[in-house]
Every structure is written in C-alpha cells, then in structure tokens.
Amino acid sequence: MMKSGKAAYVCPVCGREGMKAADQGPAVYYHRCSFCDTVWLSDRSEYELARKDIYDENYVTKMNGAAGINGYRRLAERYFYLLHYLACAAHKRRPGPFTFAEIGFSLPSVFTYFFNYGYDVTAMDMRVPDKLRNDLNMLVESGRLHFVEGDFEKWDTAQRFDVLWLSHVLEHFEDTLEVLRKIKGLLKETGVAFISSPDAENMKDFGVPGLLGHLHPKEHLFMYSLKTFGVLCAKAGLKVCFRERYQDPVPGKFEFVTKMEWRAIVVPRERHLS
C-alpha cells in the first residue's frame, strides 16, 4: 500500500517525483508523473470506505438500466471474435470446452455473451448481488456459469482460461505488476486477456467531463497510459498485441468518453503470433 509522507509522491512506475494533480476538488488527492503520465492516489484517506461503497448493490442497480446493458453488450460484440480467434481458432483447437473469466463485472452483459457462445464462464467480484444470482440461476444450474466472490489478488485457483476480461478493474488493485503476473499465470498457453482502464495520458486535461469520474470517489489507485501499461506487461511476462483508445461514443452525446479509457489485448510474451 502507498505510504504517507514523501514516498506517497514518488511515481510507482519510474520513481520520479510526481506533481499534484490539482489544488482543489477530487483531483487534489492524486499525483501525476509528468514523465510517464502515471496517475496515482497519494492521499489514501477514506480509501477503504470508497472501495467498499462501489460494490454496494444499489450501485449495481443504478447501473442496471437498458443503456448500461446495451453498452457492455456492444463492447462484448466488438471484441468477441478477435478474442475467440486468438484463443481458439488461430490454433485450430478442438471444440470446447472453452473457458472465460470476467473479473470485476458490474453488469452481466459480457460474461453472458460468452456463455451464449458456448464458453464455460467464471464471473468474479468482491460481492455478487443476490438478485443477480437469482436472475441467472438457470445458467448456474447448467454447470457452465460459476460465480466467485472474493479479492482477485488473493484468488487461489488451479483453473486456466482461454479468455480473461478485466474492464476497469486494473486501477483498483494495490499491486498492478503482481496482478499482471497473476493474469499471465491464469492464461492457458494460447490464452488471451482483454484489459481496459482509464487513460492516464489524458488525466492532465481536467476540463474534460467524465475524467473526474475516475478521480472521485477515491476508489482508483493507479491509472496508466498505454505506453506505461506496455512496460508493466513486459515486466510481467506479457505482451500487448492490440491496443486502442476508445473511439465509439454515442453520436451527439458523450464525446468526452473518447478520452476516458484505453483498451488492450495481451498474450503471454513467449507466444508467437503470425
């Protein structure tokens, strides 16, 4: 955990001293490295409370509208065939059972999408709402959907996966490098992981609506640029084979989201892609 005092203001990636992100508002709790653009929470006051609150069932209920469901479904549709090809078709794997795990889901849109394409699915979060369990009970009874409650950083499992999905969870972990190493260990030899996270390269532009949503409440610990994320992946034994900044806003609305996140697909470093 980030310590108080001077160490709190030293970039956790490159070791340079960071700049305070702002003098007031939510960003006052954060520092940004002007060298590698990493943004981190230097003031950890109230962090545990904020972290607990984001898993509250009311939060999930508020997100569980048609817009949220369709948005995540569009995300699954956009990347499913590429992920499936890299994990399975590219190596002419025999049909199933293909395995998929979504870490830190907020809505069921993504993992149910993979379920419908025949994957055995594991859905993990700190807490799984009872309503969601009940709504998807038929899928659970099929034996192909498994809910896991717990902290991903402490998850001990011998299972290996064809596809891992982590959308906006990387920024919540205490030790990003160890998490990336864990991801590598959870992937099959031909496995692939989808990871998206707030784009720290744009965090210096605090005039963009929506970016402050990544800074308040204080539940995000570390946010990276795509370049820095690639450096961390290399240290963890992974390599980025696809990357992009989000460029799919609703026409006429929410144009600011193009600056809010990046998306990457990673595979084990030793894997050869032709």
C-alpha positions, 0 to 999 in steps of 0.5 A, a space after each residue: 500500500 502507498 505510504 504517507 509522507 514523501 514516498 506517497 509522491 514518488 511515481 510507482 512506475 519510474 520513481 520520479 517525483 510526481 506533481 499534484 494533480 490539482 489544488 482543489 476538488 477530487 483531483 487534489 488527492 492524486 499525483 501525476 508523473 509528468 514523465 510517464 503520465 502515471 496517475 496515482 492516489 497519494 492521499 489514501 484517506 477514506 480509501 477503504 470506505 470508497 472501495 467498499 461503497 462501489 460494490 454496494 448493490 444499489 450501485 449495481 442497480 443504478 447501473 442496471 438500466 437498458 443503456 448500461 446493458 446495451 453498452 457492455 453488450 456492444 463492447 462484448 460484440 466488438 471484441 468477441 471474435 478477435 478474442 475467440 480467434 486468438 484463443 481458439 481458432 488461430 490454433 485450430 483447437 478442438 471444440 470446447 470446452 472453452 473457458 472465460 473469466 470476467 473479473 470485476 463485472 458490474 453488469 452481466 452483459 459480457 460474461 453472458 455473451 460468452 456463455 451464449 457462445 458456448 464458453 464455460 464462464 467464471 464471473 468474479 467480484 468482491 460481492 455478487 448481488 443476490 438478485 443477480 444470482 437469482 436472475 441467472 440461476 438457470 445458467 448456474 444450474 447448467 454447470 457452465 456459469 460459476 460465480 466467485 466472490 472474493 479479492 482477485 489478488 488473493 484468488 487461489 485457483 488451479 483453473 486456466 482460461 482461454 479468455 480473461 476480461 478485466 474492464 476497469 478493474 486494473 486501477 483498483 488493485 494495490 499491486 498492478 505488476 503482481 496482478 499482471 503476473 497473476 493474469 499471465 499465470 491464469 492464461 492457458 498457453 494460447 490464452 488471451 486477456 482483454 484489459 481496459 482502464 482509464 487513460 492516464 495520458 489524458 488525466 492532465 486535461 481536467 476540463 474534460 467531463 467524465 475524467 473526474 469520474 475516475 478521480 472521485 470517489 477515491 476508489 482508483 489507485 493507479 491509472 496508466 497510459 498505454 505506453 506505461 501499461 506496455 512496460 508493466 506487461 513486459 515486466 510481467 511476462 506479457 505482451 500487448 498485441 492490440 491496443 486502442 483508445 476508445 473511439 465509439 461514443 454515442 453520436 451527439 452525446 458523450 464525446 468526452 468518453 473518447 478520452 476516458 479509457 484505453 483498451 488492450 489485448 495481451 498474450 503471454 510474451 513467449 507466444 508467437 503470433 503470425 
